Amino acid sequence: MDFRFSKHAREMLFERKIEEEWVYRALEEPEQKMKRSDGNIHYFKNISEHEDRILHVIVNPASEIHTIVTVFFDRGIRREK
């Protein structure tokens, strides 16, 4: 599946110090994936290199090349130890 970053998502990578590789890891091997009522797909992945925080990637699948809308470390979700 092909993905592209929105302008906002690219800015968030830089601002939040999120590695692009982490985003692709979340998309390829999510620990959780859910489709919300707005049609966007939410991917969640633990990033051990970043204090075991959960990366949240939101994707709009409306076009052939899915758009990564935004990425962030989800403060509301913590990995159980």
N, C-alpha and C positions, 0 to 999 in steps of 0.2 A: 504494500500500500504506500502511496506517495503522500508526503506531507510538505507543507510550506509554512514558514513562520509569518504571522502578521507583523506589521511594523511595531505594534504594541508589544507583542511577544518578544521580538528581538530586543527592544528597549528593556524589557523586564529581565532578560538574560543578563544584560550588562549591569543594570541597577541592583539586582538581587544576587549577583555573583553565582549564577546558575550555569553549569557547564552544559553545552549543547548535547554532549554525549549522554548526560543524565536524562535529558528529555527523550532521546531516542530509546534509551533503556526502558523508560516508563512506557513508551508506546509499544515496544516490542515484547516486553515481559512484565505487564502490569500485575501488581498484587491484587488490585481491585479495578474493575472497569464498570461504569454504569452510564446508561443513557438517561438524560433528564428530559423533562416535559418540553423544554425549549428545543429539543433535537440535538443539543450538544452532547458529546461523549466526554466523560470525566475519567481520567486515568490516574491511578495512585501507585507510587513506587517508593519504597524505603531506599534512602541514599546513605549507605553506611559511611561514606567519606565526608558526609556533612552532618555529623552528630546524630546519625540514625533518624534524621527527620524525614517526613513524608513529602515527596514532591507531588504536586497536584498539577496536572496538565489538562487543559480544556481545549477540545477540538471541535470545530464545526465541520461536519462531514457533507455539507450541502453540495459541494462541487467534486469533480473527479479527483482533483488534488485537494485533500483535506487540509483545512487551515488551522494551525495551532493559534488559538485566540489569545491565551495567556498561560503563564507558568508561575508557580509560587510554592514556597514551602508552607504547608497547611498547618497553622498553629492549633487548629481544633482537633487534629488527629495526631496521636503519638503512637509509636510502635510499642506493643506490649513486650516487656522484657521478662 
